Amino acid sequence: MTAAFAAPLGGFVEYPDPLHAPCEGIYHAPTGQIYVEEIVNPGTNGSVGSLGALDPATGEIDRYPLPVPGTTAGGAAFGPDGNLWFTYFDTSSGVAFLDPYSKQFSTFPTADPTATPTDIWPGPDNAMYFPESIAQNLGRIDLATHQITETPIPGGGLNVPTTIIMPGAGTKMMFSAALANRIVEYDTATGEFTHHDVPTAAAIPQGLTLGPDGAIWFSETLGAKIGRIDPVSGAITEYPIATPEVPVPSMGPLVLGSDGNLWSANGGFTGGGTIGRFDTTTHQIEYFDLPRPASGPCDIDLVAAAAGRLVIGQTTGGAVAVAGIDDLNAMK
């Protein structure tokens, strides 16, 4: 359990989750709950992290320790089967899901216990896709059979897929390869990989999303830019996003909001605490301060953002923040 939520501040409502390092907050529309990936919450079975079910009406969190001893969760997303899928890694690796109604876990280990899958997202073919950072594979689990297949990612030893995988155009999935400084597309129909090298050296591309124009947009955590990949030519254009107010944005994941803007969580790696709104037409960015400084926002739920709500885990701040996109836009 946790204390009831705080009053709105600066457009945000906060739900305290101290000492558990909440990273992702994922809205479950059928029940109205927010599922929280908690990086630090050791269970009695020796697990490192947990999943929490937050009731926005009361601020209370029911916690479910991960089912595999010695592991913590990577990314999480609801699948078309209605389950909350997530990756796990540390002493072993795999993917798992939590049934949001029975609260029962099911786990599916990868062949390599050190594979380290770091994020997961539904594909266009009734499957969940996940990048394996250490094994250098792109994993797929079929939702009908729960069979896992793994495809080696070409590109060399530095082609480490990182924490973001998202749906691309048509039959494609896309993910960031931060250490290789590239964005990678994978066609689920043909099995073809396409690499897009980022012009700015050592930019650490991380968050990516499909924009309202059908292009791939991504953040550069160290490059202090937002990049756009043309859907036809593959050409990359970069836009600086540092401002006098936020000179080192340390931008994390991007999501497309219901208003057609790109929203970002900033400062997760540097102890910052802002949310960015980027206009893909004017290429201007505005920043909104989260209620608590140095909160380390980790992620923004893409599905909730598409429905008009920002749900943000604050890893170092120990809270989940929620805001309406229209409410923030009315402020500036």
N, C-alpha and C positions, 0 to 999 in steps of 0.2 A: 504494500500500500504506500501511498505518498500523500502529501498535503494537498488540499484543494488548490485549484488554479488561482493565479494572481489576476488582479484587475487589468484590463487592457492598458498598455503603455506604448505610445508611439505607433499605434495601429496593430500591435501584436498582443495576443493573449498567451501567457506562459503557463506551462504545467511542469512544476519542479520534479526532477528525477535525479537528486544528488547522489554522488559517489558511484554511479553506474555508467558514466560516459555514454549517454545516448547518442547514437550516430544517425541512423535513418528513422524517420517517422512515416508510416505508410497507412493511409486512410482506407478503411474498409467500409464502403458505402452501405452494404446491407445491414450492418449492425451499428454503424456510427462510431465504432471504436477506431483508435489509432494504434497500430502495432509498432512497437519501438524496439529497434535493435540495440541492445545494451552490451557494450564491449566488455564491461567489468561487472560481473555478478556471479561469483563462483557458486556452483550448485553442489549438492551433497554427493553427486557422482563424480566430482572432480572437474566438471566442465568450467570453462573460463567465463563464458558469457551467457546471456539469456535473451529471450524474447518477452517483451511486456505487452499487455493489452491495456491501453489507456482509455478510460471512460471520460470523454470531455465534459460530461455533465457534472461529474464529481471530482475529477482530477485524480481518482484512484487508479493504481496500476496493479494488475495481477501479473505475476512473473512466472515464466516457465523456463527453467534451466535447460540448456541444450542437451539433447539426449546422448551425445557422444563424449565420453570423458576426455578432458584435456584439450578441448577445442573451443574456438570462438567463431562467431558468424561473420561472413563477408556480406555481400549485398543481398537484398531480399526484394521480392515482388510477388504480387498475386498472379497466378496462372489462370488460363481459361477454364481449368477444372475447379476453380474457386478456392484452392488452397494457397497458403502463404509459403512460397518456396524461398529457400535461402541456401547459401553455400556455407560450408564449415571447413576449418583447417587448423593446423598446429600439430598435435601428435598424430593426426590422421586427416584425410581429406575426403570430401564428398559433397553431395547435395542432399537436401532434406526438405520436407514440408511439415507445416503445422496446420491441422484442420481447424478453421476458426470457430467451429461449433463444438466439436468434441474435445478440442484442445489436446489431441493426440498427435504425436510425431511419427513420421516414417522417414527412414534414412536410406541412402543409396551411396555407398563408398565408391570412389574412383579406383581404377586399377593400381595407380601409383599413390601410395599414402602421403607422399610429399608434393602432390600435384599443385596444391594451394589454389583452388578456385576462389575468385575474389568478387564476383558479381554474377547476377543471373537475371534473365529477362525472357518473356515469352516470344517465340518466333512465329512466323506465319504458317507453320506446318504442324500445329498441335504438339509442340515440343518446347522445352525450356533450354536456352543456350547459356553457356558460362565459360569465360576465359580462365585458363589455368596458368597462373603467373610463373610458376617454377617449371612445370612440365612443358610449357610452351605449346599447349594445345588449345583448341577450341572444342569444348565439350557440348554434347547434346543429349538430353534425356527425353525419350518418347513418353508422352503422357498417357498413352494407352497401354504400353508394355512395360514402362519404367526401365527400359534398356538404355544404357549409356554407350554412346560412341564418341570417340575422341579423334580429332583431325589435327595433325601437326600444323603449326602456323609457320609459313615460310618467312625468311627474312634475316636469319642469323641470331647469334647469341644474345644480342641486346634487344631483340624484339619481344620484350616482356609485356604481355597484355596486362593492363592495370585494372582499376576498379570499376570501370564503366562499360557496360554493353547496352546497346539500345537498338530498337527496330530502325532499319533504314528504309529506303524507298523500295516498294514492290516486295520482292522475295529476299531482300538483303537484311543482314544484321551488321552492326558496325560497333567498333570498340577502339579505345585509345591504346597505343603502345608508347607509353610516356618516355621510357629510356631510349627508345629508338627514334623518338621525336616524330612520330607519324600517327595518322589515323588509318585504320584498316577497315575495309568493307569485305563481307563474306556473303556470297550469293548462295542461299540455302537450296536453290534449285539446281545449280550447276557445280557447286563446290569450289568456285573460283574466288581467290583472294585478290583484292586490289589495294595497293598501298598508296597513301597520300603523304608525302614528306612535308613537314612544316618548314617554311622558309626561315623563321627565326631559330637560330641554334639554341639547343638546350632549353627550349620553351616549356617542356613538360606539359604537353597537351593532356587534358584530363577529362573534363566534362564535355559531352556532346549530345546534340539533339537535332531533329529535323526542324527546320524553321518554317515559317508560314509561306516561304517562297519555294519550298521543296529542296533547298540546299542544306548541306550539313554545316552546322555551326558548332564551334568548340571553343573552350577556354584554354588559355595558356597560363598555367599557374606561376611560372617564373618569367614568362615573356611579357606579362602585363598587357595582353592583347586578347581580342576575340577574333577567331578565324572563321572564314566562310569558304566552303568547297563548292564550286559551281557544279550543279548536278549533271551538266552536259559535258563540259570540257575538263572537269577535274581541277581547274585552276584554283589556287588559294589566294584569297585577299585577307589581309590582317588589319584590324582596327585597334589603335591604342585605347586603353580604358583606365589608365591612371588619371587621377584628378588631384588638385591641390588638397582637397579634403581627405582623399583616400589615395596617397601616393604609392602604396604597395598593396594592391587589392588582394594578392594571393588568391586568385579566383579558383573556385572549385567547380562542381557540376553545373551545367546549364539545363534549364527546362523551358519548354514553350508554354506560356501562360494562356489563359482564356482570352486575354486582351490582344494576343498576337505579338506581345513582347517576349524577350528572352529574360528569364530570371535566374539569378545565380546566388549561391552561398559563398561568401568570401571570408578568408582568414582562418580556415580550418587548420592550416599548417603553421600559421604564425600567431595564433591566439587573437586574431581579429574578431570582428563581430558586426558585419554588414551584410545586407542583401542588395543585390544590384538589379536594376531594370534597364535593359538594353533595347533600344529601338532599332530594328533591322532596316528601317528606311532612312532615318536621319543619322544613324550610327552614333548616337549620343547615349550616354549612360548616366543614370541617377542612382544614388546610394541611399539606403534606409538603414539607420542604426537599429540593431537589435536591442532589447531592453537592458541586457546585462553586458558590460564590456568584456573583451577577451573571452567570448563565449565559444569560439571555435566551431562555427556552424559546419556541419559535415555534409549534409545532403538535403535536397528538396524533392518531395514526392512528385514525380511527373504526372501521374494520373490525377492527383488532387489539383495540381496547377492547371491542368486542362479543364477542370471543372470550376475553377475560380478561387481556389484556396491554396495558400502556401503552408506546407507542413514541414518544419525544419528541426532536425536534431542538433543540439548544441553540446558537443562532446566535452569540452572543458568547462562550459557553463553549467552543466548538469540540469538541463531543462529541455522541453520540447516547446517550440514557439509556433503559433498558428496565426495567420492573418488572411483577410479577404483581399484579393487582388484589387477589386473595385475600391475598397476602403483605402488601400495604400495609394492608388492612383488619384484619389480625391485629395490627398494630402499635398501632392506636388507632381 
